Amino acid sequence: MKKLLFIIFTILSPLAYSSTIDCQGLYIGRIWVEQGVGLKAVVYLNNPTTTSGSYWSYFTEWSPEEKKEALSILMMAKASQHRVNVVTTKDNNCGLQDGSTNTKALYLATNP
């Protein structure tokens, strides 16, 4: 039921917004790529002009190929200031403000 309400709210919502509270419409901040690891973590922002945002969200359980694909999305979104939506492994599928997280899914938002 919660998922259905979320989908309805997302479709009917006329305003584009960013929120590290619900992981919707976020901008890309810092991207951490490490030798021998590849994409390690990212910081998501509510606003592209701010310098602080979420805690680090890691890509620890992603394969090397999945990390390359995610890095491509992150770099494109950062360069074009396109918004992304994120799902984490936290109980509420977000938790970006509660501490470090592990990213489970990343996708481009409908409204840039």
C-alpha positions as CSV (number, residue, x, y, z in Angstrom):
1,M,0.0,0.0,0.0
2,K,2.9,2.4,0.8
3,K,4.4,1.8,-2.6
4,L,1.2,2.4,-4.3
5,L,0.7,5.7,-2.5
6,F,4.2,6.7,-3.2
7,I,3.8,6.0,-7.0
8,I,0.5,8.0,-7.1
9,F,2.0,10.9,-5.2
10,T,5.1,10.9,-7.5
11,I,3.0,10.9,-10.6
12,L,0.5,13.5,-9.4
13,S,2.9,15.9,-7.8
14,P,3.3,19.0,-9.9
15,L,6.4,20.3,-8.1
16,A,9.9,19.0,-8.7
17,Y,11.7,18.9,-5.4
18,S,14.9,17.5,-3.8
19,S,15.0,15.8,-0.5
20,T,17.6,13.7,1.2
21,I,14.8,12.7,3.5
22,D,13.0,10.6,0.9
23,C,15.9,10.2,-1.6
24,Q,14.0,11.8,-4.5
25,G,15.1,14.5,-7.0
26,L,18.7,14.7,-5.7
27,Y,21.7,16.3,-7.2
28,I,25.2,14.7,-7.2
29,G,27.8,16.2,-4.9
30,R,31.1,14.4,-4.3
31,I,32.0,11.2,-6.1
32,W,34.6,8.9,-4.5
33,V,36.5,6.6,-6.9
34,E,39.4,4.6,-5.4
35,Q,42.1,2.6,-7.0
36,G,41.4,-1.1,-6.9
37,V,37.8,-0.5,-6.0
38,G,36.4,1.8,-8.6
39,L,33.3,3.7,-7.6
40,K,33.3,3.7,-3.8
41,A,30.7,6.3,-2.6
42,V,28.7,9.4,-3.5
43,V,27.3,12.4,-1.6
44,Y,23.8,13.5,-2.7
45,L,22.7,17.1,-2.5
46,N,19.3,18.8,-2.2
47,N,20.5,21.8,-4.2
48,P,23.4,21.8,-6.8
49,T,24.8,25.1,-5.3
50,T,25.3,23.7,-1.8
51,T,28.5,22.3,-0.6
52,S,27.1,19.8,2.0
53,G,24.5,17.1,1.6
54,S,24.0,13.5,2.7
55,Y,26.4,11.3,4.4
56,W,28.5,9.1,2.0
57,S,26.4,6.4,0.3
58,Y,28.6,3.4,-0.6
59,F,28.4,0.9,-3.5
60,T,29.9,-2.0,-1.6
61,E,27.8,-4.8,-2.9
62,W,27.9,-3.8,-6.6
63,S,29.9,-5.7,-9.2
64,P,32.7,-3.9,-11.1
65,E,30.5,-3.7,-14.1
66,E,27.6,-2.3,-12.1
67,K,29.9,0.3,-10.6
68,K,31.0,1.4,-14.0
69,E,27.4,1.8,-15.1
70,A,26.5,3.7,-11.9
71,L,29.5,6.0,-12.4
72,S,28.4,6.8,-15.9
73,I,25.0,7.9,-14.6
74,L,26.5,9.8,-11.7
75,M,29.0,11.7,-13.9
76,M,26.3,12.6,-16.5
77,A,23.9,13.7,-13.8
78,K,26.5,15.8,-12.1
79,A,27.7,17.5,-15.4
80,S,24.1,18.3,-16.5
81,Q,22.7,18.9,-13.0
82,H,20.1,16.3,-13.7
83,R,18.3,15.0,-10.7
84,V,18.5,11.4,-9.5
85,N,16.4,9.1,-7.3
86,V,18.1,6.7,-4.9
87,V,17.1,3.6,-3.0
88,T,19.3,2.5,-0.1
89,T,19.5,-0.7,2.0
90,K,18.1,1.2,5.0
91,D,14.7,0.0,6.4
92,N,13.0,3.1,4.9
93,N,14.9,2.7,1.6
94,C,16.6,6.1,2.2
95,G,18.3,7.2,5.5
96,L,20.7,9.6,3.8
97,Q,20.5,11.9,6.8
98,D,20.9,9.2,9.4
99,G,24.5,8.3,8.6
100,S,26.4,6.4,5.9
101,T,24.3,4.1,3.7
102,N,24.7,1.5,0.9
103,T,23.1,2.4,-2.4
104,K,20.8,-0.3,-3.7
105,A,19.4,1.4,-6.8
106,L,20.0,4.7,-8.7
107,Y,18.0,6.1,-11.5
108,L,17.5,9.4,-13.3
109,A,14.5,11.4,-12.2
110,T,11.8,12.2,-14.7
111,N,12.1,16.0,-14.2
112,P,15.6,17.3,-14.5
